[in-house]
Amino acid sequence: MLKKYLNIYKQMPVQMKASMWFLICSFIQKGISMITTPIFTRILTTQEYGQYSVFNAWLQILTPIVCLNLYAGVYAQGIVKFEDDRNRYSSSLQGFCLTLTATWAFIYLLSCSFWNKIFSLTTVQGIAMFLMIWATGSFNFWSMNQRADFKYRKLVLLTLLATIFQPLVSVIFIINSNDKVSARIIGIAVVQMALYAGTFIYQMKEGKQFFSRKYWLYALKFNIPLLPHYLSMNVLSSSDRIMISHMAGDGEAGIYNLAYSVSLIMTMFNTALLQTIEPWIYRKLKEKRIQDLAGVAYPCFIAIAVLNVLLVMFAPEVIAVFAPDAYQEAIWMIPGVALSVFFTFLYTFFATFEFYYEKTRYIAGATVGGALLNIGLNYVCINRFGYIAAGYTTLFSYILFAVLHYYFMVRICKEYMDNVRPYKPGFIIAIGGGCMIAGFSIMLTYYNPVIRYAMIVIVVLIAFMMKNYILSVLRILSDPRKG
């Protein structure tokens, strides 16, 4: 049997092998993150865990400002557009990223006490942040280049080494330090510098060009219009923790961050599905066969909705496993944040139209709108209802986010597709509305475990009765061409 599967694996095309290993690597990353979360929630107080979550939030927000996310869309497009000169293009963008990071680090060091007060950092944490921005940027350039050539072995190995050693070194540093928050941050920075700096050196040796006026200007022209999108996406996912820290306290930010981290476990299913489906969607757009999308999209919507509702259903048990009693209030935020993950997945099916037709104004408009709503709702609702409200302001912001992207998708369909629309709005509203009704209904049973466990039994029985349909959905998700 083993020999049979080894032969099947050997006969796979390199593209399929690469996709399989990237998927396995993603699941291992999420798995290790899940395993280590209970460790950090027990060796850090809620206040310390909250301070670290605020650092992470600022790191996410400042990264696109510091390095313009040069390793994202512009690099992915450029290595295809400038394929004959890929090595010089890669090394010059590596050089550009280092120049931008060094410039911002110099500005920070000129008046670090001023910036530390704004971002609630120490100087050591601030320096570590810039090192992490540069190191992860260098790795992301190299990673994208490896993916483009389906060279998965070194990439998977380096990713797994970082995934294992970041929490391991951090735990060692925390145990031997009085400043546990800085120890956690420095542990990550040390591992990233040790593992990722080599990717910068490698691409510089291959390309042998630090500065290229042509490629630096190309990158600026491409990414500057997308900066509001990148920044707003990070604000949308990070502003909650920062505002809770300032308005309620670091301990409350830590509790919220746990709920957020647990809910984001569901994103590994989003990522796994999208890695398979997104290229297929782009091919359908190129062929102008968008009527084929619904057959695959609808089972995806149902599958992700069910998975997130299941997380809501088991929220008390999940939180009990991941953290001590001090974090128990996190269960009341799980429904809002978990349902947000569903709408994040939903919007991707609409946004692919905007990316394909390079409608950067639409992309930025929808993202900025969602981010501004999130900040406004947070300010009002956290003051009035407490920090738990942040889980639900996030949900409503992502709903607006998905609605705006759907609206822009419809406009693109009018312009390029003779007004043919891929999805029925009634079906999407039914799935989204049903998902929220189920989630909030389950939340009402948290004080009555008997009712909740009875609901779990009913769900299991329904799943058993619908096993044939579920298997057909899984077949479609495993290969979109069957949809």
ZAFIDREN-750746 format. One record per residue (C-alpha): residue number from 1; z, y, x. Coordinates in pm, 1 decimal. Each point is the difference from the previous one (the first is absolute). Layout:
N
@num:NUM, pz:Z, py:Y, px:X
...
***
This chain:
483
@num:1, pz:0.0, py:0.0, px:0.0
@num:2, pz:96.9, py:242.6, px:278.2
@num:3, pz:-318.7, py:-82.6, px:190.4
@num:4, pz:-203.6, py:65.2, px:-312.5
@num:5, pz:146.5, py:348.5, px:-45.6
@num:6, pz:-39.0, py:77.9, px:371.3
@num:7, pz:-370.6, py:-85.7, px:-26.0
@num:8, pz:-34.6, py:222.4, px:-307.2
@num:9, pz:171.4, py:282.7, px:190.4
@num:10, pz:-227.4, py:-43.2, px:304.2
@num:11, pz:-308.2, py:19.2, px:-221.5
@num:12, pz:110.2, py:325.5, px:-164.2
@num:13, pz:-201.3, py:311.8, px:91.6
@num:14, pz:189.9, py:240.9, px:223.9
@num:15, pz:21.6, py:256.7, px:-283.8
@num:16, pz:187.5, py:-247.3, px:-219.9
@num:17, pz:231.4, py:-102.9, px:283.8
@num:18, pz:79.1, py:364.8, px:75.1
@num:19, pz:72.8, py:79.3, px:-365.2
@num:20, pz:224.0, py:-305.4, px:-28.8
@num:21, pz:203.0, py:88.9, px:310.8
@num:22, pz:32.1, py:365.6, px:-99.5
@num:23, pz:134.0, py:-114.5, px:-337.1
@num:24, pz:245.5, py:-244.6, px:160.0
@num:25, pz:112.1, py:271.8, px:239.5
@num:26, pz:58.3, py:241.4, px:-289.4
@num:27, pz:217.1, py:-253.7, px:-184.0
@num:28, pz:201.8, py:-73.5, px:314.9
@num:29, pz:56.2, py:373.6, px:54.2
@num:30, pz:127.6, py:44.6, px:-354.0
@num:31, pz:203.9, py:-318.7, px:26.0
@num:32, pz:179.1, py:113.4, px:316.3
@num:33, pz:59.8, py:339.3, px:-159.0
@num:34, pz:160.0, py:-175.9, px:-298.7
@num:35, pz:215.0, py:-218.1, px:224.8
@num:36, pz:125.6, py:288.3, px:214.9
@num:37, pz:76.5, py:241.7, px:-284.8
@num:38, pz:329.2, py:-178.5, px:-90.6
@num:39, pz:100.5, py:19.3, px:366.9
@num:40, pz:-49.2, py:376.4, px:23.8
@num:41, pz:166.6, py:70.4, px:-335.6
@num:42, pz:309.3, py:-178.7, px:132.6
@num:43, pz:23.6, py:148.3, px:351.1
@num:44, pz:-78.7, py:351.9, px:-122.8
@num:45, pz:200.5, py:191.3, px:-259.6
@num:46, pz:-182.8, py:134.8, px:-305.1
@num:47, pz:12.4, py:345.3, px:166.3
@num:48, pz:-151.4, py:-130.4, px:325.8
@num:49, pz:-261.9, py:-201.5, px:-187.9
@num:50, pz:-80.3, py:316.2, px:-195.9
@num:51, pz:-35.5, py:210.0, px:317.1
@num:52, pz:-239.6, py:-255.4, px:146.0
@num:53, pz:-202.9, py:-2.1, px:-324.3
@num:54, pz:-24.5, py:381.1, px:13.8
@num:55, pz:-123.6, py:-23.5, px:360.6
@num:56, pz:-266.9, py:-246.6, px:-115.4
@num:57, pz:-96.2, py:230.7, px:-285.6
@num:58, pz:-52.1, py:293.9, px:237.3
@num:59, pz:-189.3, py:-227.0, px:239.6
@num:60, pz:-244.8, py:-90.9, px:-278.3
@num:61, pz:-45.7, py:362.2, px:-107.3
@num:62, pz:-39.4, py:145.8, px:350.5
@num:63, pz:-237.6, py:-266.3, px:136.7
@num:64, pz:-317.5, py:133.8, px:-170.4
@num:65, pz:94.6, py:355.1, px:102.9
@num:66, pz:57.4, py:-95.8, px:363.9
@num:67, pz:-296.9, py:-232.4, px:59.2
@num:68, pz:-218.5, py:65.1, px:-309.0
@num:69, pz:-12.6, py:-377.2, px:-69.5
@num:70, pz:-292.7, py:-16.8, px:242.5
@num:71, pz:26.2, py:-379.4, px:8.7
@num:72, pz:-68.1, py:-24.6, px:-375.0
@num:73, pz:-324.5, py:78.5, px:-185.7
@num:74, pz:-174.0, py:202.2, px:271.1
@num:75, pz:45.5, py:-269.7, px:263.7
@num:76, pz:-99.7, py:-285.4, px:-231.8
@num:77, pz:-318.3, py:184.8, px:-92.3
@num:78, pz:-66.2, py:120.7, px:354.7
@num:79, pz:3.5, py:-339.3, px:170.3
@num:80, pz:-286.8, py:-95.6, px:-232.0
@num:81, pz:-183.8, py:333.8, px:17.6
@num:82, pz:29.8, py:19.2, px:379.9
@num:83, pz:-18.2, py:-373.7, px:61.2
@num:84, pz:-216.7, py:39.7, px:311.4
@num:85, pz:260.4, py:233.0, px:150.8
@num:86, pz:310.3, py:-156.1, px:-151.5
@num:87, pz:206.2, py:-20.2, px:319.4
@num:88, pz:-40.4, py:370.5, px:82.3
@num:89, pz:66.2, py:90.2, px:-363.0
@num:90, pz:318.8, py:-209.4, px:1.5
@num:91, pz:137.7, py:136.3, px:327.1
@num:92, pz:-75.7, py:360.7, px:-97.1
@num:93, pz:186.1, py:-36.7, px:-330.2
@num:94, pz:288.1, py:-163.1, px:186.6
@num:95, pz:-2.6, py:306.0, px:224.7
@num:96, pz:-11.3, py:233.6, px:-299.5
@num:97, pz:294.0, py:-176.7, px:-163.1
@num:98, pz:207.2, py:24.5, px:321.3
@num:99, pz:-88.7, py:369.5, px:39.2
@num:100, pz:103.8, py:82.8, px:-357.0
@num:101, pz:326.2, py:-196.6, px:28.1
@num:102, pz:88.3, py:158.5, px:337.2
@num:103, pz:-74.5, py:349.2, px:-136.4
@num:104, pz:226.9, py:-46.6, px:-302.5
@num:105, pz:270.6, py:-157.1, px:218.0
@num:106, pz:-11.2, py:306.1, px:227.8
@num:107, pz:33.7, py:231.0, px:-304.1
@num:108, pz:296.2, py:-207.1, px:-117.2
@num:109, pz:176.8, py:11.4, px:338.1
@num:110, pz:-38.1, py:379.9, px:21.8
@num:111, pz:239.9, py:38.1, px:-293.9
@num:112, pz:134.8, py:-348.0, px:-69.6
@num:113, pz:327.6, py:124.7, px:-153.5
@num:114, pz:-200.4, py:187.7, px:-267.3
@num:115, pz:-212.1, py:-307.0, px:-85.3
@num:116, pz:299.1, py:-235.4, px:15.8
@num:117, pz:174.1, py:203.4, px:-267.2
@num:118, pz:-303.4, py:-14.8, px:-229.5
@num:119, pz:-63.7, py:-372.5, px:45.4
@num:120, pz:364.4, py:-113.9, px:35.5
@num:121, pz:-68.9, py:-150.8, px:343.8
@num:122, pz:156.0, py:-9.0, px:343.5
@num:123, pz:-216.7, py:88.7, px:301.7
@num:124, pz:-2.9, py:-365.3, px:109.5
@num:125, pz:-124.7, py:-103.1, px:-344.9
@num:126, pz:-264.0, py:274.7, px:6.3
@num:127, pz:-136.8, py:-112.8, px:337.8
@num:128, pz:1.3, py:-361.7, px:-121.7
@num:129, pz:-199.8, py:107.2, px:-306.1
@num:130, pz:-280.7, py:148.8, px:211.8
@num:131, pz:-7.9, py:-308.4, px:221.8
@num:132, pz:-29.4, py:-220.4, px:-310.5
@num:133, pz:-279.8, py:214.1, px:-147.6
@num:134, pz:-200.6, py:-25.3, px:322.2
@num:135, pz:70.4, py:-369.5, px:64.6
@num:136, pz:-87.7, py:-114.6, px:-353.6
@num:137, pz:-308.9, py:222.9, px:5.6
@num:138, pz:-118.3, py:-163.8, px:323.5
@num:139, pz:58.2, py:-343.5, px:-148.1
@num:140, pz:-182.7, py:88.7, px:-323.4
@num:141, pz:-312.7, py:111.7, px:190.8
@num:142, pz:-6.3, py:-325.1, px:194.7
@num:143, pz:85.1, py:-203.5, px:-310.8
@num:144, pz:-290.1, py:144.5, px:-199.3
@num:145, pz:-235.1, py:-73.0, px:290.7
@num:146, pz:120.1, py:-360.8, px:15.1
@num:147, pz:-42.9, py:-43.7, px:-375.1
@num:148, pz:-353.3, py:137.7, px:12.1
@num:149, pz:-93.8, py:-275.8, px:246.7
@num:150, pz:212.7, py:-267.2, px:-176.4
@num:151, pz:208.7, py:-46.4, px:317.0
@num:152, pz:318.8, py:-114.6, px:-164.5
@num:153, pz:192.2, py:-195.3, px:266.4
@num:154, pz:135.9, py:284.8, px:214.1
@num:155, pz:50.8, py:221.1, px:-304.5
@num:156, pz:202.8, py:-260.8, px:-187.5
@num:157, pz:205.5, py:-80.3, px:312.3
@num:158, pz:82.6, py:365.4, px:72.1
@num:159, pz:82.5, py:70.2, px:-364.5
@num:160, pz:235.8, py:-296.1, px:-21.7
@num:161, pz:171.3, py:91.2, px:329.4
@num:162, pz:66.0, py:351.2, px:-133.6
@num:163, pz:118.6, py:-137.9, px:-334.5
@num:164, pz:251.3, py:-230.2, px:171.9
@num:165, pz:124.9, py:224.4, px:279.6
@num:166, pz:40.5, py:328.0, px:-191.7
@num:167, pz:288.3, py:-124.7, px:-218.8
@num:168, pz:138.8, py:-220.6, px:278.8
@num:169, pz:25.4, py:280.7, px:257.1
@num:170, pz:127.4, py:239.7, px:-268.1
@num:171, pz:284.7, py:-236.5, px:-93.9
@num:172, pz:100.9, py:-33.7, px:367.1
@num:173, pz:-4.1, py:379.0, px:43.2
@num:174, pz:196.6, py:58.6, px:-322.6
@num:175, pz:273.6, py:-249.1, px:93.8
@num:176, pz:45.5, py:173.6, px:337.3
@num:177, pz:-16.2, py:359.9, px:-120.7
@num:178, pz:219.6, py:251.5, px:-179.5
@num:179, pz:-302.2, py:191.2, px:-135.1
@num:180, pz:-143.4, py:-286.9, px:-202.0
@num:181, pz:-278.9, py:202.6, px:-165.7
@num:182, pz:-140.7, py:116.6, px:335.6
@num:183, pz:39.7, py:-353.8, px:135.9
@num:184, pz:-212.8, py:-136.1, px:-286.8
@num:185, pz:-271.0, py:260.7, px:65.2
@num:186, pz:2.2, py:-36.7, px:378.8
@num:187, pz:-23.7, py:-379.2, px:-33.2
@num:188, pz:-326.0, py:35.0, px:-192.0
@num:189, pz:-137.1, py:267.9, px:235.5
@num:190, pz:73.5, py:-206.8, px:311.5
@num:191, pz:-177.6, py:-308.7, px:-137.0
@num:192, pz:-301.2, py:200.9, px:-120.1
@num:193, pz:-37.5, py:176.6, px:333.4
@num:194, pz:31.0, py:-328.6, px:190.3
@num:195, pz:-254.8, py:-184.7, px:-215.5
@num:196, pz:-242.2, py:271.0, px:-115.9
@num:197, pz:-44.5, py:222.6, px:306.8
@num:198, pz:-226.6, py:-266.2, px:150.7
@num:199, pz:-248.9, py:40.5, px:-287.5
@num:200, pz:-47.2, py:366.4, px:99.4
@num:201, pz:-56.1, py:-92.6, px:365.5
@num:202, pz:-245.2, py:-274.9, px:-97.4
@num:203, pz:-219.3, py:224.6, px:-216.0
@num:204, pz:8.0, py:281.4, px:256.5
@num:205, pz:-122.1, py:-242.0, px:267.3
@num:206, pz:-276.6, py:-125.7, px:-229.8
@num:207, pz:-121.6, py:344.3, px:-108.6
@num:208, pz:86.8, py:204.8, px:310.3
@num:209, pz:-6.0, py:327.5, px:-194.9
@num:210, pz:309.5, py:192.9, px:-106.1
@num:211, pz:-175.2, py:307.6, px:-143.1
@num:212, pz:-325.4, py:15.0, px:-195.6
@num:213, pz:-86.9, py:323.8, px:-176.1
@num:214, pz:-243.9, py:-185.6, px:-226.6
@num:215, pz:247.3, py:-263.9, px:-115.7
@num:216, pz:303.9, py:228.0, px:-21.4
@num:217, pz:-191.8, py:242.4, px:-225.3
@num:218, pz:-136.5, py:-288.0, px:-207.6
@num:219, pz:351.5, py:-134.7, px:-53.4
@num:220, pz:134.4, py:344.3, px:-96.6
@num:221, pz:-278.7, py:65.2, px:-251.8
@num:222, pz:47.1, py:-341.6, px:-160.1
@num:223, pz:380.6, py:-15.2, px:-15.3
@num:224, pz:106.3, py:359.2, px:-69.2
@num:225, pz:-124.6, py:-17.3, px:-364.9
@num:226, pz:189.4, py:-329.5, px:-37.9
@num:227, pz:325.2, py:136.7, px:143.9
@num:228, pz:134.3, py:108.2, px:-345.0
@num:229, pz:-63.5, py:-357.2, px:-119.7
@num:230, pz:173.2, py:-166.6, px:295.5
@num:231, pz:289.6, py:245.9, px:-10.7
@num:232, pz:44.3, py:-21.2, px:-376.0
@num:233, pz:-6.1, py:-380.7, px:5.6
@num:234, pz:287.8, py:3.8, px:246.7
@num:235, pz:183.9, py:272.8, px:-192.1
@num:236, pz:-39.9, py:-206.3, px:-314.9
@num:237, pz:157.7, py:-304.2, px:166.1
@num:238, pz:261.7, py:180.5, px:212.0
@num:239, pz:119.4, py:320.3, px:-168.3
@num:240, pz:246.7, py:-188.6, px:-223.9
@num:241, pz:218.6, py:-108.6, px:292.9
@num:242, pz:-0.3, py:343.4, px:161.4
@num:243, pz:87.9, py:180.5, px:-323.2
@num:244, pz:271.0, py:-253.7, px:-92.5
@num:245, pz:153.7, py:42.4, px:346.7
@num:246, pz:15.9, py:378.5, px:-38.9
@num:247, pz:95.4, py:10.3, px:-368.1
@num:248, pz:226.3, py:-306.0, px:-36.5
@num:249, pz:91.3, py:-130.0, px:347.3
@num:250, pz:-106.0, py:-243.9, px:273.4
@num:251, pz:179.9, py:-291.5, px:-167.6
@num:252, pz:-198.9, py:44.3, px:-320.7
@num:253, pz:-319.8, py:29.0, px:206.9
@num:254, pz:87.4, py:-333.5, px:160.5
@num:255, pz:49.0, py:-169.5, px:-337.7
@num:256, pz:-328.9, py:141.8, px:-126.8
@num:257, pz:-176.0, py:-110.2, px:318.9
@num:258, pz:117.1, py:-357.4, px:-54.9
@num:259, pz:-146.6, py:-1.0, px:-352.2
@num:260, pz:-320.5, py:150.3, px:135.4
@num:261, pz:-22.8, py:-252.0, px:285.8
@num:262, pz:60.7, py:-298.8, px:-229.8
@num:263, pz:-262.4, py:122.8, px:-246.6
@num:264, pz:-252.5, py:44.9, px:279.0
@num:265, pz:17.8, py:-373.6, px:64.9
@num:266, pz:-250.8, py:-18.3, px:-282.7
@num:267, pz:-248.5, py:201.7, px:205.4
@num:268, pz:-70.5, py:-307.8, px:212.8
@num:269, pz:-165.7, py:-152.7, px:-306.8
@num:270, pz:-190.4, py:326.7, px:-54.2
@num:271, pz:-117.7, py:-5.6, px:360.4
@num:272, pz:-94.0, py:-366.9, px:-9.8
@num:273, pz:-211.7, py:49.0, px:-311.2
@num:274, pz:-160.3, py:325.6, px:112.7
@num:275, pz:-104.9, py:-139.8, px:338.0
@num:276, pz:-212.0, py:-250.7, px:-189.4
@num:277, pz:-114.5, py:216.0, px:-290.7
@num:278, pz:-68.4, py:346.3, px:147.9
@num:279, pz:-306.3, py:-103.0, px:206.4
@num:280, pz:-134.7, py:-177.7, px:-309.0
@num:281, pz:49.3, py:317.0, px:-210.3
@num:282, pz:-190.0, py:208.1, px:257.3
@num:283, pz:-287.6, py:-248.6, px:-7.4
@num:284, pz:-14.7, py:26.0, px:-380.3
@num:285, pz:-4.0, py:379.6, px:25.3
@num:286, pz:-283.3, py:-15.5, px:251.6
@num:287, pz:-194.7, py:-231.4, px:-231.9
@num:288, pz:92.8, py:218.9, px:-303.0
@num:289, pz:135.2, py:-309.1, px:-178.4
@num:290, pz:332.2, py:146.3, px:-107.5
@num:291, pz:-9.2, py:-198.0, px:-324.6
@num:292, pz:106.2, py:-299.6, px:214.3
@num:293, pz:329.1, py:162.7, px:99.7
@num:294, pz:201.4, py:-54.3, px:-317.8
@num:295, pz:-17.8, py:-380.6, px:21.8
@num:296, pz:193.4, py:12.3, px:327.9
@num:297, pz:202.5, py:319.6, px:-52.0
@num:298, pz:167.3, py:-105.6, px:-326.7
@num:299, pz:150.9, py:-324.9, px:138.8
@num:300, pz:119.4, py:202.2, px:301.7
@num:301, pz:171.3, py:256.0, px:-225.5
@num:302, pz:169.0, py:-277.3, px:-199.1
@num:303, pz:112.8, py:-187.6, px:312.9
@num:304, pz:154.8, py:306.4, px:169.7
@num:305, pz:161.7, py:115.8, px:-325.3
@num:306, pz:164.2, py:-341.5, px:-50.2
@num:307, pz:124.5, py:-14.2, px:361.5
@num:308, pz:164.2, py:342.1, px:-25.0
@num:309, pz:159.6, py:-81.2, px:-335.1
@num:310, pz:141.8, py:-317.0, px:157.2
@num:311, pz:158.8, py:212.0, px:273.5
@num:312, pz:158.7, py:218.2, px:-270.0
@num:313, pz:126.5, py:-313.5, px:-171.8
@num:314, pz:175.1, py:-128.8, px:314.2
@num:315, pz:111.0, py:340.5, px:133.9
@num:316, pz:379.8, py:-64.9, px:-15.1
@num:317, pz:-34.2, py:-326.1, px:196.0
@num:318, pz:-243.0, py:149.6, px:251.8
@num:319, pz:226.9, py:297.5, px:74.2
@num:320, pz:301.7, py:-231.8, px:33.2
@num:321, pz:-188.2, py:-198.7, px:265.5
@num:322, pz:-130.8, py:303.5, px:188.4
@num:323, pz:316.1, py:211.5, px:16.8
@num:324, pz:376.9, py:7.4, px:-60.8
@num:325, pz:165.7, py:136.6, px:-315.4
@num:326, pz:-17.7, py:360.1, px:125.7
@num:327, pz:-374.6, py:-7.6, px:-77.6
@num:328, pz:29.9, py:-150.2, px:-350.0
@num:329, pz:-116.0, py:318.6, px:-175.6
@num:330, pz:-344.5, py:-64.8, px:147.6
@num:331, pz:-76.0, py:-238.7, px:-288.4
@num:332, pz:-44.0, py:296.9, px:-236.2
@num:333, pz:-280.3, py:141.3, px:214.1
@num:334, pz:-192.2, py:-324.9, px:46.4
@num:335, pz:-184.2, py:20.3, px:-336.5
@num:336, pz:-136.9, py:349.8, px:65.1
@num:337, pz:-106.1, py:-63.9, px:358.4
@num:338, pz:-137.2, py:-351.2, px:-66.3
@num:339, pz:-216.3, py:126.2, px:-285.7
@num:340, pz:-121.1, py:276.6, px:233.3
@num:341, pz:-137.9, py:-273.0, px:226.9
@num:342, pz:-213.1, py:-123.4, px:-290.2
@num:343, pz:-152.8, py:344.8, px:-56.4
@num:344, pz:-57.7, py:37.6, px:374.3
@num:345, pz:-203.4, py:-320.7, px:-13.1
@num:346, pz:-180.3, py:116.8, px:-314.0
@num:347, pz:-119.0, py:329.2, px:150.2
@num:348, pz:-174.6, py:-178.5, px:290.2
@num:349, pz:-259.2, py:-143.4, px:-239.2
@num:350, pz:-86.0, py:354.8, px:-108.6
@num:351, pz:26.0, py:172.0, px:339.2
@num:352, pz:-255.8, py:-231.6, px:162.0
@num:353, pz:-266.6, py:191.7, px:-195.7
@num:354, pz:117.6, py:328.1, px:157.0
@num:355, pz:7.8, py:-143.0, px:351.4
@num:356, pz:-339.7, py:-165.8, px:-36.0
@num:357, pz:-166.4, py:323.7, px:-113.8
@num:358, pz:209.0, py:208.7, px:248.6
@num:359, pz:155.9, py:218.1, px:-270.0
@num:360, pz:280.5, py:126.3, px:224.7
@num:361, pz:87.6, py:284.9, px:-240.1
@num:362, pz:63.7, py:-248.5, px:-280.3
@num:363, pz:214.0, py:-218.3, px:226.4
@num:364, pz:207.1, py:294.6, px:122.9
@num:365, pz:30.0, py:152.1, px:-349.8
@num:366, pz:144.6, py:-314.6, px:-155.8
@num:367, pz:240.2, py:-63.9, px:286.7
@num:368, pz:123.9, py:360.0, px:24.5
@num:369, pz:51.4, py:7.5, px:-378.2
@num:370, pz:215.6, py:-314.5, px:10.8
@num:371, pz:201.3, py:125.8, px:298.5
@num:372, pz:71.6, py:341.8, px:-154.9
@num:373, pz:108.9, py:-160.5, px:-326.3
@num:374, pz:230.4, py:-233.4, px:193.0
@num:375, pz:169.6, py:286.0, px:186.3
@num:376, pz:39.7, py:207.9, px:-318.2
@num:377, pz:138.6, py:-288.8, px:-205.5
@num:378, pz:235.1, py:-99.9, px:282.0
@num:379, pz:144.8, py:349.1, px:24.3
@num:380, pz:65.7, py:21.4, px:-374.4
@num:381, pz:103.2, py:-358.6, px:-71.7
@num:382, pz:218.5, py:-71.3, px:304.7
@num:383, pz:200.1, py:316.0, px:-72.6
@num:384, pz:33.1, py:-83.5, px:-368.0
@num:385, pz:21.0, py:-381.0, px:-15.5
@num:386, pz:97.5, py:-108.3, px:352.5
@num:387, pz:-183.9, py:-175.1, px:282.7
@num:388, pz:-90.0, py:-308.4, px:-207.8
@num:389, pz:-250.9, py:218.3, px:-185.4
@num:390, pz:-214.3, py:10.3, px:316.6
@num:391, pz:-118.9, py:-355.1, px:-69.6
@num:392, pz:-147.4, py:115.2, px:-329.6
@num:393, pz:-144.7, py:330.3, px:120.8
@num:394, pz:-189.3, py:-213.2, px:253.5
@num:395, pz:-133.4, py:-217.4, px:-282.8
@num:396, pz:-124.8, py:293.3, px:-206.5
@num:397, pz:-159.2, py:156.4, px:309.3
@num:398, pz:-194.0, py:-318.9, px:75.3
@num:399, pz:-108.2, py:-23.9, px:-362.9
@num:400, pz:-148.7, py:351.0, px:29.2
@num:401, pz:-150.0, py:-104.2, px:332.6
@num:402, pz:-178.4, py:-296.1, px:-161.9
@num:403, pz:-111.6, py:207.6, px:-300.8
@num:404, pz:-154.5, py:269.6, px:222.5
@num:405, pz:-185.8, py:-257.4, px:209.5
@num:406, pz:-127.0, py:-164.9, px:-319.2
@num:407, pz:-125.0, py:338.4, px:-123.1
@num:408, pz:-182.6, py:65.3, px:329.3
@num:409, pz:-145.7, py:-350.9, px:-9.8
@num:410, pz:-142.8, py:76.7, px:-345.2
@num:411, pz:-157.8, py:320.6, px:134.4
@num:412, pz:-161.7, py:-196.2, px:282.8
@num:413, pz:-130.9, py:-256.9, px:-248.9
@num:414, pz:-162.5, py:281.9, px:-198.4
@num:415, pz:-159.9, py:140.9, px:315.1
@num:416, pz:-116.3, py:-319.7, px:171.4
@num:417, pz:20.5, py:-288.3, px:-250.1
@num:418, pz:-167.3, py:136.2, px:-316.2
@num:419, pz:346.9, py:27.1, px:-155.6
@num:420, pz:55.0, py:-377.1, px:17.5
@num:421, pz:375.1, py:-59.2, px:34.6
@num:422, pz:146.1, py:-309.4, px:167.5
@num:423, pz:330.6, py:-22.2, px:-188.6
@num:424, pz:107.7, py:42.3, px:-361.1
@num:425, pz:275.1, py:265.8, px:-24.5
@num:426, pz:162.0, py:-188.6, px:-289.2
@num:427, pz:54.2, py:-309.2, px:214.0
@num:428, pz:147.6, py:202.5, px:287.4
@num:429, pz:234.7, py:186.2, px:-236.3
@num:430, pz:107.4, py:-330.4, px:-156.6
@num:431, pz:77.6, py:-156.7, px:339.7
@num:432, pz:180.3, py:309.6, px:132.2
@num:433, pz:191.8, py:58.7, px:-323.4
@num:434, pz:91.2, py:-365.9, px:-38.7
@num:435, pz:120.0, py:-12.6, px:360.1
@num:436, pz:232.1, py:299.5, px:-54.9
@num:437, pz:132.9, py:-124.9, px:-334.8
@num:438, pz:79.5, py:-339.6, px:155.4
@num:439, pz:163.5, py:156.6, px:305.5
@num:440, pz:222.2, py:240.5, px:-192.8
@num:441, pz:93.4, py:-266.0, px:-256.5
@num:442, pz:113.6, py:-231.5, px:278.6
@num:443, pz:202.4, py:281.4, px:157.0
@num:444, pz:204.5, py:25.2, px:-321.0
@num:445, pz:113.8, py:-360.4, px:53.1
@num:446, pz:156.4, py:61.6, px:345.9
@num:447, pz:343.5, py:25.8, px:-161.2
@num:448, pz:-61.7, py:-322.7, px:-194.3
@num:449, pz:-112.6, py:-279.8, px:234.2
@num:450, pz:-10.0, py:-257.2, px:-284.1
@num:451, pz:-279.4, py:188.6, px:-176.5
@num:452, pz:-182.1, py:58.8, px:330.4
@num:453, pz:14.1, py:-366.1, px:98.4
@num:454, pz:-121.7, py:-95.7, px:-348.1
@num:455, pz:-297.1, py:234.3, px:53.9
@num:456, pz:-69.2, py:-167.6, px:335.2
@num:457, pz:-7.0, py:-342.4, px:-168.8
@num:458, pz:-241.6, py:131.3, px:-264.5
@num:459, pz:-229.2, py:143.2, px:269.9
@num:460, pz:-1.2, py:-334.5, px:184.5
@num:461, pz:-89.6, py:-185.1, px:-321.1
@num:462, pz:-282.2, py:245.3, px:-78.4
@num:463, pz:-131.9, py:-36.7, px:356.2
@num:464, pz:0.9, py:-378.5, px:-36.0
@num:465, pz:-190.0, py:21.9, px:-330.6
@num:466, pz:-258.0, py:234.2, px:158.8
@num:467, pz:-35.5, py:-194.1, px:325.1
@num:468, pz:-375.3, py:-53.9, px:-44.6
@num:469, pz:-61.3, py:371.9, px:-44.7
@num:470, pz:224.1, py:80.7, px:297.0
@num:471, pz:-193.4, py:-244.8, px:219.7
@num:472, pz:-330.0, py:158.1, px:-106.6
@num:473, pz:136.4, py:344.6, px:92.2
@num:474, pz:109.3, py:-128.2, px:340.3
@num:475, pz:-347.1, py:-141.1, px:60.2
@num:476, pz:-154.4, py:338.6, px:-74.8
@num:477, pz:246.5, py:177.0, px:230.5
@num:478, pz:-69.5, py:-242.4, px:283.5
@num:479, pz:-375.3, py:65.2, px:-26.1
@num:480, pz:-122.6, py:308.7, px:-193.8
@num:481, pz:-351.4, py:-143.7, px:-22.0
@num:482, pz:131.2, py:-246.7, px:-258.7
@num:483, pz:103.1, py:287.8, px:-228.5
***
